[in-house]
């Protein structure tokens, strides 16, 4: 079902992405799954193809001072995003894709392959997990299970643009692991649908 929805989205989203920013429709990134197993995570591309290269130029504007995460008040790498002369940010296609989490739908392919689950802690990059292992090893328990498309962490905390929010999200993920059940998964999925419809992604 998830892949069918992704296919329908592809018909509408893919041409617009290609027109606004010629290049691959999908963005791939290596993430760490269950028990440290690496896999290639798929997303609809919401940033220009040179986003990773431009990240180095924008590092000085990173509002997360410890460097553990990279967050900008205005990210010019997002497709169509512009800063107007009066200082306001005009959202573009990339922002819409991220606000409604449309970029996450291709991960149903990861679910089909068995690399991810519908519900479970979000998969992270290796360097982030290394940071967690050094600073808060207790939370590493969440990386012993299969990662998911959604979980209590993202639903309760939302977009993690600060380290404090990230720790709160990890706390909710631990609570989820301690209370895993089919009914809890169903509850989380219904909450996720509400978040998507409200456009409270990123």
C-alpha positions in Angstrom: 0.0 0.0 0.0 2.8 2.4 0.9 4.6 1.7 -2.4 1.3 2.3 -4.3 1.0 5.7 -2.6 4.6 6.4 -3.4 4.0 5.5 -7.1 1.1 8.0 -7.3 3.2 10.7 -5.6 6.0 10.0 -8.1 3.8 10.8 -11.1 3.2 14.3 -9.7 6.3 15.1 -7.8 9.0 13.7 -10.0 8.4 16.0 -13.1 8.3 19.1 -10.8 11.6 18.1 -9.1 13.2 17.6 -12.5 12.0 20.9 -13.9 13.0 22.9 -10.8 16.3 21.1 -10.3 17.4 18.8 -13.2 19.0 15.7 -11.8 18.1 12.5 -9.9 14.6 12.3 -8.5 15.7 10.3 -5.6 18.2 11.2 -2.9 20.1 8.3 -1.3 22.1 8.2 1.9 23.8 5.5 3.9 22.2 5.0 7.2 22.7 2.5 10.1 20.0 0.0 10.7 19.5 -2.8 13.2 22.7 -4.0 15.0 24.9 -1.6 13.0 24.0 -2.9 9.6 24.4 -0.2 6.9 21.8 0.3 4.2 20.9 2.8 1.5 18.0 5.0 2.5 15.8 6.5 -0.2 14.0 9.9 -0.3 12.5 12.2 -2.9 15.1 14.8 -3.4 14.2 18.2 -1.8 17.6 19.9 -2.2 19.7 21.0 -5.1 22.2 18.3 -6.3 25.2 20.3 -5.0 23.7 20.5 -1.4 26.5 18.5 0.2 29.2 20.6 -1.4 27.5 23.9 -0.4 27.2 22.6 3.2 30.9 23.4 3.8 30.4 27.0 2.7 27.4 27.4 5.0 28.9 25.8 8.1 29.6 29.1 9.7 25.8 29.8 9.8 25.1 26.5 11.6 22.9 27.4 14.6 23.8 24.2 16.4 27.1 25.3 17.8 28.4 21.8 18.9 28.4 20.7 15.2 26.4 17.6 16.0 23.7 18.7 13.7 23.5 21.1 10.8 20.6 23.5 10.9 20.1 26.9 9.2 17.4 29.6 9.7 17.4 29.9 5.9 18.8 27.0 3.8 19.4 28.1 0.2 20.1 24.5 -0.7 16.4 23.6 -0.6 14.8 23.6 -4.0 13.0 26.9 -4.7 13.6 28.4 -1.3 14.5 32.1 -1.5 15.3 35.0 0.8 13.3 38.1 -0.1 14.7 41.6 0.1 12.7 42.3 3.3 14.3 39.3 5.0 11.4 36.9 4.8 11.8 33.4 3.4 9.8 32.4 0.4 9.2 28.6 0.5 9.7 26.6 -2.6 9.0 23.0 -3.8 11.6 21.5 -1.5 10.0 23.1 1.5 6.6 21.7 0.6 8.1 18.3 0.1 9.7 18.5 3.6 6.8 20.2 5.4 4.5 17.3 4.4 7.2 14.7 4.7 6.6 13.6 1.1 10.3 12.9 0.8 10.0 10.0 3.2 7.6 7.9 1.2 10.2 6.1 -1.0 11.4 4.5 2.3 8.5 2.0 1.9 11.0 0.4 -0.5 13.4 0.0 2.4 10.5 -1.5 4.4 9.8 -4.0 1.6 13.5 -5.0 1.6 13.4 -5.6 5.3 15.9 -2.9 6.2 13.2 -0.8 7.9 9.9 -1.2 9.7 6.8 1.0 9.6 7.2 2.0 13.2 10.6 2.2 15.0 13.4 4.7 15.8 14.5 6.8 12.9 17.7 5.5 11.2 20.7 7.8 11.6 24.1 8.4 10.0 27.1 6.6 11.4 28.8 9.8 12.7 25.7 10.8 14.7 25.5 7.3 16.3 29.2 7.6 17.2 28.4 10.9 19.0 25.6 9.4 20.9 27.8 6.4 21.9 30.3 8.9 23.4 28.0 11.4 25.0 24.9 9.3 26.0 25.6 5.5 25.5 22.3 4.7 27.3 20.4 5.7 24.2 22.2 3.3 21.9 19.7 0.6 22.8 17.4 2.1 20.2 19.9 1.1 17.5 19.5 -2.6 18.4 16.1 -2.8 16.7 15.0 -2.3 13.1 14.6 1.4 12.3 11.2 2.8 11.2 9.4 5.3 9.1 7.9 6.9 12.2 7.9 6.6 16.0 7.0 8.4 19.2 10.1 10.5 19.0 9.3 12.4 15.8 5.6 12.5 16.6 6.0 14.0 20.1 9.0 16.2 19.6 8.7 17.1 15.9 11.6 18.4 13.8 14.8 18.1 15.8 16.5 21.4 15.1 18.4 21.5 18.5 20.4 19.1 20.5 17.9 19.4 23.4 15.0 18.3 21.1 17.2 15.4 19.8 17.7 14.1 23.4 13.9 14.4 24.0 13.2 12.5 20.8 15.6 9.7 22.0 13.8 9.6 25.3 10.5 9.0 23.6 12.1 6.3 21.4 13.3 4.5 24.5 9.8 4.7 26.0 8.5 3.2 22.7 10.9 0.3 22.9 9.9 -0.4 26.6 6.2 -0.5 25.6 6.2 -2.1 22.1 2.9 -3.5 21.0 0.6 -3.7 18.0 -1.9 -1.3 19.5 0.9 1.2 20.2 2.1 0.9 16.6 -1.4 1.6 15.3 -1.8 4.6 17.6 1.5 6.0 16.4 0.5 5.5 12.7 -2.7 7.4 13.2 -0.8 10.2 14.9 1.6 10.3 12.0 -1.2 10.7 9.5 -2.4 13.7 11.5 1.1 15.3 11.5 1.4 14.8 7.7 -2.0 16.4 7.0 -1.1 19.4 9.2 2.2 19.9 7.3 4.3 19.8 10.4 7.3 18.0 8.9 10.4 20.2 8.5 
